[in-house]
Amino acid sequence: MPLPAPTYDVAKSYDENYAAGPAFSGPEPVLAPPRRTISFLGHRLNSPIGVPAGPLLNSAYVSLYARLGWDIPVYKTVRSVERACHPAPNCLFIPADPLREEDALSLRRTAPAPDALTDLSITNSFGMPSKPPAEWQADVRAADAAMGPGQLLIVSIVGTPGAEGRDLAADFAHTAALAKAAGARVIEANFSCPNVVSSEGALYGDAVTSAAVTQRIKEAIGDTPLLIKIGALPEEQLTAVVRANLPFVDGIAAINTVPLRIVDAAGQQALPGDGRLKSGVCGAAIRGVGAGMTARLIRIRDRLHAQYAVVSVGGVMTEQDIDDRLALGADLVMSATAAMWDPLMAARWRNR
């Protein structure tokens, strides 16, 4: 299908998009009754389709996507302290040539916007910005109030090293407790973000450290379900991470993005600012990596005779991609890039 305008205006800054809300002119679809409801972490849901942490900046975005049939929206990652966004631009188009895991940190040039959604890949670099806790807590409450029957808001959190004197694990736990106090019914700890230069974005590959963090979080939030968001890992390393975190988590979401070094047509760093040569790539280019991680997580779950939810993210661009990830055994399937440019995809999937 031709490339429509996105709900997040990539020509504007993060703050401008936050203030303006999603760009969507409608009309909003009439959603058919659920074909079958699903059970997820104690919640009965209309469908297994959601939007991962990223595109849904605040309650205005969350409420729109809920009305459009995305039944599991994830509130964009929040912190215990205010954090400004990286300077604009934050999203650039890149070629949709399929990536492999071993391509991580390789060089890729920017490209013009594609003509079709099936060729859409972008790099995004925000740096996990956050409003102050009092502001995002009030907005999380508003977002949760916008959920309809059979819908579930998940709140994504991240720790900030040294925030108010706390170490990283303590701040992850503190931020999770703030999210629970705001009414979060499920919390996702973001362990994978290539667009920060400090340690909070690379926890997912360290079995021991990540488990120490999830233990602290679980102690802080009690019986509130906990997910962790991770990046791509080889099977042996992933097995170690899963084993270490199993006592404390209820599910694993993968993947975030694939980190590449992004340059412009002249070979110069494309995104302005220190530490921004590397940024995460998402969209059609990472379809294979996302599907591969889903299959790997399910194999490990079967081999360990474990019980954890698998949330499949990365390169979900079409209704067929949703079907394919569910056929692999994913419990939920989430789309970020396609959801930004094709916000009616979930409604089509639900109504077909």
Protein Blocks (a to p, Z undefined) as FASTA:
>chain_A
ZZdddfbdfkbcfklmmmnopadebjaddddddfbdcdeehiacfbfcdcdehjlmblml
mmmmmmnopabccdddddfbdcddddddfbdcddfbdcdfklgoiacddddddfbfklgc
cdddehppaddfklmmmmmmmmmmmpcehiacdddddddehighiafklmmmmmmmmmmm
nopabdcddfbdfkbcbfklmmmmmmklmmmmmmmmmmmnomaccddddddddfklmmmm
mmmmmmmpcbdcddfbdcdddddfkopafbgcehilpccdedjklmmmmmmmmmmmmmmm
mmnopacddddeehiabfklmmmmmmnopabdcdfklmmmmmmlmmmmmmZZ
